[in-house]
Amino acid sequence: MSTLLACSTATSKTPDLRDIVPAQPVAENTEVKGLQTAVFAGGCFWGVEGVFEHVKGVTDSRSGYAGGDAKTANYDAVSDGKTQHAEAVQVTFDPTKVTYSQLLTIFFSVAHDPTELNRQGPDTGTQYRSAVFYVNDEQKKLTEDFIKAIDAAKSFPNPVVTQVVPLVKFYDAEAYHQDYLKNHPNDPYIVYHDLPKLAELKKRFPDLWKD
């Protein structure tokens, strides 16, 4: 099996989380000037990156690694499942056009299944874990409260297992991983596992969809 085919993610049907509101919602600062970043891990980074590339207000979405150190931030090492890295995606966004809470909603309801522990679909290992690597205290609070609200509403049959941990460093993945969905739309792997996520994004979030 090639290294590319080793990275696969099954699409799971997830509930519509647009009406989820934390019991004590945090007032999100949407008037911050300048671009912000968020880092999400939810299985193979191809599909997660592809989803966020089609969100209005997102200026860049990059595949990479988070959770480990520099010497193991490469695909061969991470694929062994023996590093602390997760395949992750760094999202750069304009908070005046799309809020962090909206990105969270998309992440939990479209990009992956947050109830699978150390796996997504057929892919197993800690490198495929569900995680939010927060960059500030506001992101931490928003994420933790959102997860509590999802569990309280019993939106999923099982509890959310997403880790909420501080981002130490994000490392870009190799060039051939970047824009993989966009560059290989006819790859059977992409067609089966990831294009359905884009269809769900367009269906559930038409106001945030961009071609």
MIDOSE-1310 file (N, C-alpha, C; in nm, 2 decimals, decimal comma, always signed):
residues 211
mstl	+0,08/-0,12/+0,00/+0,00/+0,00/+0,00/+0,09/+0,12/+0,00; +0,06/+0,22/-0,08/+0,14/+0,34/-0,09/+0,11/+0,43/+0,03; +0,21/+0,52/+0,05/+0,19/+0,61/+0,17/+0,07/+0,70/+0,15; +0,03/+0,73/+0,03/-0,09/+0,81/+0,01/-0,21/+0,74/+0,05
lacs	-0,22/+0,61/+0,00/-0,34/+0,53/+0,03/-0,35/+0,50/+0,18; -0,24/+0,51/+0,25/-0,24/+0,47/+0,39/-0,32/+0,58/+0,47; -0,35/+0,69/+0,41/-0,42/+0,80/+0,48/-0,56/+0,80/+0,43; -0,65/+0,73/+0,50/-0,79/+0,73/+0,46/-0,89/+0,77/+0,57
tats	-1,00/+0,83/+0,53/-1,09/+0,87/+0,63/-1,23/+0,84/+0,59; -1,31/+0,76/+0,66/-1,45/+0,73/+0,63/-1,53/+0,85/+0,67; -1,63/+0,88/+0,59/-1,73/+0,99/+0,62/-1,84/+0,93/+0,71; -1,86/+0,99/+0,82/-1,97/+0,95/+0,91/-2,08/+1,06/+0,91
ktpd	-2,21/+1,01/+0,91/-2,31/+1,11/+0,92/-2,32/+1,16/+1,06; -2,32/+1,29/+1,07/-2,32/+1,36/+1,20/-2,44/+1,45/+1,22; -2,48/+1,48/+1,34/-2,60/+1,56/+1,36/-2,57/+1,71/+1,32; -2,68/+1,78/+1,30/-2,67/+1,92/+1,27/-2,65/+2,00/+1,41
lrdi	-2,54/+2,06/+1,42/-2,51/+2,13/+1,55/-2,52/+2,28/+1,55; -2,59/+2,33/+1,45/-2,60/+2,47/+1,44/-2,68/+2,54/+1,55; -2,77/+2,46/+1,61/-2,85/+2,52/+1,72/-2,79/+2,49/+1,86; -2,67/+2,43/+1,86/-2,60/+2,41/+1,99/-2,56/+2,54/+2,06
vpaq	-2,60/+2,56/+2,18/-2,56/+2,68/+2,25/-2,51/+2,64/+2,39; -2,39/+2,68/+2,43/-2,35/+2,64/+2,56/-2,44/+2,70/+2,67; -2,44/+2,64/+2,79/-2,53/+2,69/+2,89/-2,50/+2,83/+2,93; -2,37/+2,86/+2,94/-2,32/+3,00/+2,97/-2,23/+3,04/+2,85
pvae	-2,29/+3,08/+2,74/-2,20/+3,11/+2,63/-2,11/+3,23/+2,65; -1,99/+3,21/+2,60/-1,88/+3,31/+2,61/-1,91/+3,42/+2,50; -1,90/+3,54/+2,54/-1,91/+3,65/+2,44/-1,78/+3,65/+2,35; -1,80/+3,61/+2,23/-1,68/+3,60/+2,14/-1,65/+3,73/+2,08
ntev	-1,52/+3,77/+2,08/-1,48/+3,90/+2,02/-1,47/+3,88/+1,87; -1,56/+3,94/+1,80/-1,56/+3,93/+1,66/-1,51/+4,06/+1,59; -1,46/+4,15/+1,67/-1,42/+4,28/+1,62/-1,26/+4,28/+1,62; -1,20/+4,17/+1,65/-1,05/+4,17/+1,65/-1,00/+4,20/+1,51
kglq	-0,91/+4,29/+1,50/-0,85/+4,32/+1,37/-0,74/+4,23/+1,33; -0,73/+4,19/+1,21/-0,63/+4,11/+1,16/-0,68/+3,96/+1,15; -0,60/+3,88/+1,08/-0,63/+3,74/+1,07/-0,60/+3,66/+1,19; -0,67/+3,56/+1,22/-0,65/+3,47/+1,33/-0,62/+3,33/+1,28
tavf	-0,57/+3,24/+1,37/-0,55/+3,10/+1,33/-0,62/+3,01/+1,43; -0,65/+2,89/+1,38/-0,71/+2,78/+1,46/-0,65/+2,65/+1,41; -0,63/+2,56/+1,49/-0,57/+2,43/+1,45/-0,66/+2,31/+1,50; -0,70/+2,23/+1,40/-0,79/+2,12/+1,42/-0,73/+1,99/+1,37
aggc	-0,76/+1,88/+1,45/-0,71/+1,75/+1,40/-0,84/+1,66/+1,41; -0,86/+1,59/+1,29/-0,98/+1,51/+1,28/-0,96/+1,40/+1,18; -0,86/+1,31/+1,20/-0,83/+1,21/+1,10/-0,74/+1,26/+0,99; -0,75/+1,20/+0,88/-0,66/+1,24/+0,77/-0,68/+1,39/+0,74
fwgv	-0,57/+1,46/+0,72/-0,58/+1,60/+0,71/-0,63/+1,64/+0,57; -0,63/+1,55/+0,47/-0,68/+1,59/+0,34/-0,82/+1,65/+0,34; -0,91/+1,57/+0,40/-1,05/+1,60/+0,41/-1,07/+1,72/+0,49; -1,01/+1,73/+0,61/-1,03/+1,85/+0,70/-0,98/+1,97/+0,63
egvf	-0,87/+1,97/+0,57/-0,82/+2,09/+0,49/-0,91/+2,12/+0,38; -0,96/+2,02/+0,31/-1,05/+2,05/+0,20/-1,18/+2,12/+0,24; -1,23/+2,08/+0,36/-1,36/+2,14/+0,41/-1,33/+2,28/+0,44; -1,23/+2,32/+0,51/-1,21/+2,46/+0,55/-1,17/+2,54/+0,44
ehvk	-1,11/+2,49/+0,33/-1,08/+2,57/+0,21/-1,21/+2,62/+0,15; -1,32/+2,56/+0,18/-1,45/+2,61/+0,11/-1,53/+2,69/+0,21; -1,47/+2,74/+0,31/-1,55/+2,83/+0,41/-1,52/+2,97/+0,39; -1,62/+3,05/+0,37/-1,60/+3,20/+0,36/-1,53/+3,25/+0,48
gvtd	-1,44/+3,34/+0,46/-1,37/+3,40/+0,57/-1,24/+3,33/+0,60; -1,22/+3,21/+0,55/-1,09/+3,14/+0,56/-1,00/+3,17/+0,45; -0,89/+3,23/+0,48/-0,79/+3,27/+0,38/-0,69/+3,17/+0,35; -0,67/+3,07/+0,44/-0,57/+2,96/+0,41/-0,60/+2,85/+0,50
srsg	-0,58/+2,73/+0,45/-0,60/+2,60/+0,52/-0,48/+2,51/+0,48; -0,40/+2,47/+0,58/-0,28/+2,39/+0,55/-0,27/+2,27/+0,63; -0,23/+2,16/+0,57/-0,21/+2,03/+0,63/-0,08/+2,03/+0,70; -0,08/+1,96/+0,82/+0,05/+1,96/+0,89/+0,04/+1,87/+1,01
yagg	+0,13/+1,89/+1,11/+0,14/+1,80/+1,23/+0,14/+1,89/+1,35; +0,08/+1,84/+1,46/+0,08/+1,92/+1,58/+0,08/+1,82/+1,70; +0,14/+1,85/+1,81/+0,14/+1,77/+1,93/+0,28/+1,71/+1,96; +0,37/+1,70/+1,86/+0,50/+1,65/+1,88/+0,61/+1,75/+1,86
dakt	+0,73/+1,70/+1,83/+0,84/+1,79/+1,82/+0,89/+1,79/+1,67; +0,99/+1,88/+1,65/+1,03/+1,90/+1,51/+1,09/+1,78/+1,44; +1,17/+1,70/+1,52/+1,24/+1,59/+1,45/+1,15/+1,48/+1,40; +1,02/+1,47/+1,45/+0,93/+1,37/+1,41/+0,82/+1,43/+1,32
anyd	+0,83/+1,55/+1,29/+0,72/+1,62/+1,21/+0,74/+1,59/+1,06; +0,72/+1,46/+1,03/+0,73/+1,42/+0,89/+0,63/+1,30/+0,87; +0,58/+1,28/+0,75/+0,48/+1,18/+0,72/+0,52/+1,04/+0,76; +0,64/+1,00/+0,73/+0,68/+0,87/+0,76/+0,68/+0,84/+0,91
avsd	+0,73/+0,93/+0,98/+0,74/+0,91/+1,13/+0,60/+0,92/+1,19; +0,52/+1,01/+1,15/+0,39/+1,03/+1,21/+0,30/+0,91/+1,17; +0,32/+0,85/+1,05/+0,24/+0,74/+1,01/+0,26/+0,61/+1,09; +0,38/+0,60/+1,15/+0,41/+0,49/+1,24/+0,33/+0,49/+1,37
gktq	+0,27/+0,60/+1,40/+0,19/+0,61/+1,52/+0,26/+0,62/+1,65; +0,39/+0,64/+1,64/+0,48/+0,64/+1,76/+0,52/+0,78/+1,80; +0,48/+0,88/+1,73/+0,51/+1,01/+1,78/+0,39/+1,07/+1,85; +0,40/+1,19/+1,90/+0,29/+1,25/+1,97/+0,21/+1,34/+1,88
haea	+0,25/+1,34/+1,75/+0,18/+1,42/+1,65/+0,04/+1,37/+1,62; -0,04/+1,46/+1,58/-0,17/+1,43/+1,51/-0,16/+1,49/+1,37; -0,22/+1,43/+1,27/-0,24/+1,50/+1,15/-0,34/+1,61/+1,17; -0,30/+1,73/+1,14/-0,37/+1,85/+1,18/-0,38/+1,95/+1,07
vqvt	-0,47/+2,05/+1,08/-0,49/+2,15/+0,98/-0,49/+2,29/+1,05; -0,41/+2,37/+1,00/-0,40/+2,51/+1,05/-0,49/+2,60/+0,96; -0,59/+2,66/+1,02/-0,69/+2,74/+0,95/-0,66/+2,89/+0,98; -0,64/+2,97/+0,88/-0,62/+3,11/+0,89/-0,75/+3,18/+0,85
fdpt	-0,81/+3,26/+0,94/-0,94/+3,31/+0,91/-0,96/+3,46/+0,95; -1,06/+3,53/+0,89/-1,09/+3,66/+0,92/-1,21/+3,66/+1,02; -1,19/+3,69/+1,15/-1,30/+3,68/+1,25/-1,42/+3,77/+1,22; -1,40/+3,87/+1,14/-1,51/+3,96/+1,10/-1,60/+3,89/+1,00
kvty	-1,56/+3,78/+0,94/-1,64/+3,72/+0,83/-1,68/+3,58/+0,87; -1,60/+3,51/+0,96/-1,64/+3,38/+1,01/-1,59/+3,37/+1,15; -1,67/+3,33/+1,25/-1,63/+3,33/+1,38/-1,56/+3,20/+1,42; -1,49/+3,20/+1,52/-1,43/+3,07/+1,57/-1,54/+2,97/+1,61
sqll	-1,65/+3,02/+1,66/-1,76/+2,93/+1,70/-1,81/+2,86/+1,57; -1,82/+2,94/+1,47/-1,87/+2,88/+1,34/-1,78/+2,77/+1,29; -1,65/+2,80/+1,30/-1,55/+2,70/+1,26/-1,56/+2,57/+1,35; -1,58/+2,59/+1,48/-1,60/+2,47/+1,56/-1,72/+2,39/+1,52
tiff	-1,83/+2,46/+1,49/-1,95/+2,39/+1,44/-1,93/+2,31/+1,32; -1,85/+2,36/+1,22/-1,82/+2,29/+1,10/-1,73/+2,18/+1,13; -1,63/+2,20/+1,22/-1,54/+2,09/+1,25/-1,61/+1,97/+1,32; -1,70/+2,00/+1,41/-1,77/+1,89/+1,48/-1,88/+1,82/+1,40
svah	-1,94/+1,90/+1,31/-2,06/+1,84/+1,24/-2,03/+1,80/+1,10; -1,92/+1,84/+1,04/-1,90/+1,81/+0,89/-1,76/+1,75/+0,87; -1,66/+1,80/+0,93/-1,52/+1,76/+0,90/-1,48/+1,62/+0,95; -1,54/+1,58/+1,06/-1,50/+1,45/+1,12/-1,61/+1,40/+1,22
dpte	-1,58/+1,28/+1,28/-1,67/+1,23/+1,38/-1,59/+1,24/+1,52; -1,64/+1,33/+1,60/-1,56/+1,36/+1,73/-1,58/+1,26/+1,84; -1,65/+1,15/+1,81/-1,68/+1,05/+1,91/-1,59/+0,92/+1,89; -1,51/+0,92/+1,79/-1,42/+0,81/+1,76/-1,28/+0,84/+1,83
lnrq	-1,24/+0,74/+1,92/-1,12/+0,76/+1,99/-1,00/+0,71/+1,92; -0,90/+0,80/+1,89/-0,78/+0,76/+1,83/-0,80/+0,69/+1,69; -0,90/+0,74/+1,62/-0,92/+0,68/+1,49/-1,02/+0,77/+1,41; -1,03/+0,75/+1,28/-1,14/+0,81/+1,20/-1,17/+0,70/+1,10
gpdt	-1,28/+0,64/+1,10/-1,32/+0,54/+1,00/-1,22/+0,42/+1,02; -1,16/+0,38/+0,90/-1,07/+0,27/+0,91/-0,93/+0,30/+0,96; -0,90/+0,43/+0,98/-0,76/+0,47/+1,02/-0,75/+0,47/+1,17; -0,66/+0,40/+1,22/-0,64/+0,39/+1,37/-0,50/+0,43/+1,41
gtqy	-0,50/+0,49/+1,53/-0,37/+0,54/+1,58/-0,39/+0,68/+1,64; -0,30/+0,72/+1,73/-0,31/+0,85/+1,79/-0,29/+0,96/+1,69; -0,23/+0,93/+1,58/-0,21/+1,03/+1,48/-0,34/+1,08/+1,41; -0,44/+0,99/+1,43/-0,57/+1,02/+1,37/-0,68/+1,07/+1,48
rsav	-0,63/+1,11/+1,59/-0,72/+1,15/+1,70/-0,79/+1,28/+1,67; -0,90/+1,30/+1,74/-0,97/+1,42/+1,73/-0,91/+1,52/+1,84; -0,88/+1,64/+1,79/-0,82/+1,73/+1,89/-0,84/+1,88/+1,84; -0,85/+1,97/+1,93/-0,85/+2,11/+1,90/-0,72/+2,17/+1,97
fyvn	-0,63/+2,22/+1,90/-0,51/+2,28/+1,96/-0,54/+2,43/+1,97; -0,57/+2,48/+2,08/-0,61/+2,62/+2,10/-0,49/+2,71/+2,11; -0,51/+2,83/+2,06/-0,39/+2,93/+2,05/-0,41/+3,04/+2,16; -0,52/+3,04/+2,22/-0,54/+3,14/+2,33/-0,65/+3,09/+2,42
deqk	-0,67/+3,16/+2,54/-0,77/+3,12/+2,64/-0,91/+3,13/+2,59; -0,94/+3,22/+2,50/-1,07/+3,24/+2,44/-1,11/+3,11/+2,36; -1,02/+3,07/+2,28/-1,05/+2,95/+2,20/-1,06/+2,83/+2,29; -0,98/+2,82/+2,40/-1,00/+2,71/+2,49/-1,14/+2,70/+2,56
klte	-1,18/+2,82/+2,60/-1,31/+2,83/+2,67/-1,42/+2,80/+2,57; -1,42/+2,86/+2,46/-1,52/+2,83/+2,36/-1,53/+2,69/+2,32; -1,42/+2,62/+2,30/-1,42/+2,48/+2,26/-1,47/+2,39/+2,37; -1,42/+2,41/+2,50/-1,47/+2,33/+2,61/-1,62/+2,35/+2,63
dfik	-1,67/+2,47/+2,62/-1,81/+2,49/+2,65/-1,89/+2,43/+2,53; -1,84/+2,44/+2,41/-1,91/+2,38/+2,30/-1,93/+2,23/+2,31; -1,82/+2,16/+2,35/-1,82/+2,02/+2,37/-1,92/+1,98/+2,48; -1,92/+2,06/+2,59/-2,01/+2,03/+2,70/-2,15/+2,04/+2,65
aida	-2,18/+2,14/+2,57/-2,32/+2,16/+2,52/-2,36/+2,04/+2,43; -2,26/+2,00/+2,34/-2,29/+1,88/+2,25/-2,33/+1,76/+2,34; -2,25/+1,73/+2,44/-2,27/+1,62/+2,52/-2,40/+1,63/+2,60; -2,43/+1,75/+2,65/-2,55/+1,77/+2,73/-2,68/+1,75/+2,64
aksf	-2,67/+1,79/+2,51/-2,78/+1,78/+2,42/-2,79/+1,63/+2,37; -2,69/+1,55/+2,40/-2,68/+1,41/+2,35/-2,70/+1,41/+2,19; -2,62/+1,50/+2,13/-2,62/+1,52/+1,99/-2,57/+1,39/+1,92; -2,48/+1,32/+1,98/-2,42/+1,20/+1,93/-2,46/+1,08/+2,02
pnpv	-2,46/+0,96/+1,97/-2,49/+0,84/+2,06/-2,39/+0,82/+2,16; -2,26/+0,86/+2,14/-2,15/+0,85/+2,23/-2,09/+0,98/+2,27; -2,02/+0,99/+2,38/-1,96/+1,12/+2,42/-1,85/+1,17/+2,32; -1,83/+1,29/+2,32/-1,72/+1,35/+2,24/-1,59/+1,32/+2,31
vtqv	-1,49/+1,28/+2,23/-1,36/+1,24/+2,29/-1,25/+1,34/+2,24; -1,29/+1,45/+2,18/-1,19/+1,54/+2,13/-1,11/+1,60/+2,24; -0,98/+1,60/+2,22/-0,88/+1,66/+2,31/-0,88/+1,81/+2,29; -0,87/+1,88/+2,40/-0,86/+2,03/+2,39/-0,73/+2,06/+2,46
vplv	-0,63/+2,09/+2,38/-0,49/+2,11/+2,43/-0,43/+2,23/+2,37; -0,33/+2,29/+2,44/-0,26/+2,41/+2,38/-0,18/+2,38/+2,26; -0,17/+2,47/+2,17/-0,08/+2,45/+2,05/+0,06/+2,50/+2,09; +0,15/+2,41/+2,08/+0,29/+2,44/+2,10/+0,36/+2,49/+1,97
kfyd	+0,34/+2,41/+1,87/+0,39/+2,44/+1,74/+0,32/+2,36/+1,63; +0,29/+2,43/+1,52/+0,23/+2,36/+1,40/+0,34/+2,35/+1,30; +0,36/+2,23/+1,24/+0,46/+2,20/+1,14/+0,39/+2,17/+1,01; +0,42/+2,24/+0,90/+0,36/+2,21/+0,77/+0,39/+2,07/+0,73
aeay	+0,30/+2,01/+0,66/+0,32/+1,88/+0,60/+0,39/+1,90/+0,47; +0,44/+1,79/+0,41/+0,51/+1,79/+0,29/+0,42/+1,85/+0,18; +0,49/+1,90/+0,08/+0,42/+1,98/-0,03/+0,31/+1,90/-0,10; +0,34/+1,77/-0,12/+0,24/+1,68/-0,19/+0,11/+1,66/-0,11
hqdy	+0,11/+1,69/+0,02/-0,01/+1,68/+0,09/-0,10/+1,81/+0,08; -0,04/+1,92/+0,05/-0,11/+2,05/+0,05/-0,21/+2,05/-0,07; -0,33/+2,09/-0,04/-0,44/+2,10/-0,14/-0,46/+1,97/-0,21; -0,45/+1,86/-0,14/-0,46/+1,73/-0,20/-0,60/+1,71/-0,26
lknh	-0,70/+1,74/-0,19/-0,84/+1,72/-0,24/-0,86/+1,81/-0,36; -0,81/+1,93/-0,36/-0,83/+2,02/-0,48/-0,76/+1,97/-0,60; -0,64/+1,91/-0,57/-0,55/+1,87/-0,68/-0,58/+1,73/-0,73; -0,66/+1,65/-0,65/-0,69/+1,51/-0,69/-0,84/+1,48/-0,67
pndp	-0,93/+1,56/-0,73/-1,07/+1,55/-0,71/-1,13/+1,41/-0,76; -1,06/+1,35/-0,85/-1,10/+1,22/-0,91/-1,04/+1,10/-0,84; -0,95/+1,12/-0,75/-0,90/+1,01/-0,67/-1,01/+0,94/-0,61; -1,02/+0,80/-0,63/-1,13/+0,73/-0,57/-1,14/+0,75/-0,42
yivy	-1,03/+0,76/-0,36/-1,02/+0,78/-0,21/-1,09/+0,91/-0,17; -1,06/+1,02/-0,25/-1,12/+1,15/-0,22/-1,27/+1,14/-0,25; -1,30/+1,08/-0,36/-1,44/+1,08/-0,41/-1,53/+1,01/-0,30; -1,48/+0,90/-0,25/-1,55/+0,82/-0,15/-1,56/+0,88/-0,01
hdlp	-1,44/+0,93/+0,04/-1,44/+0,97/+0,18/-1,46/+1,12/+0,20; -1,41/+1,20/+0,11/-1,40/+1,35/+0,14/-1,50/+1,44/+0,06; -1,53/+1,40/-0,06/-1,63/+1,49/-0,14/-1,77/+1,49/-0,07; -1,81/+1,38/+0,00/-1,94/+1,39/+0,07/-1,94/+1,50/+0,18
klae	-1,82/+1,52/+0,24/-1,81/+1,62/+0,34/-1,83/+1,76/+0,28; -1,78/+1,78/+0,16/-1,80/+1,91/+0,09/-1,95/+1,93/+0,06; -2,02/+1,82/+0,02/-2,16/+1,83/-0,01/-2,24/+1,87/+0,12; -2,20/+1,81/+0,23/-2,27/+1,84/+0,36/-2,24/+1,99/+0,40
lkkr	-2,12/+2,03/+0,38/-2,09/+2,17/+0,41/-2,17/+2,27/+0,33; -2,18/+2,24/+0,20/-2,26/+2,33/+0,12/-2,41/+2,32/+0,15; -2,46/+2,21/+0,19/-2,60/+2,19/+0,23/-2,63/+2,25/+0,36; -2,55/+2,23/+0,46/-2,58/+2,28/+0,60/-2,54/+2,43/+0,62
fpdl	-2,44/+2,47/+0,55/-2,39/+2,61/+0,57/-2,38/+2,69/+0,44; -2,49/+2,70/+0,37/-2,49/+2,77/+0,24/-2,43/+2,92/+0,25; -2,46/+2,98/+0,36/-2,41/+3,12/+0,38/-2,26/+3,13/+0,40; -2,20/+3,02/+0,44/-2,06/+3,02/+0,46/-1,98/+2,95/+0,35
wkd	-2,05/+2,89/+0,25/-1,99/+2,81/+0,15/-1,92/+2,91/+0,04; -1,80/+2,87/+0,00/-1,74/+2,94/-0,11/-1,68/+2,83/-0,21; -1,69/+2,86/-0,34/-1,64/+2,77/-0,44/-1,49/+2,77/-0,44
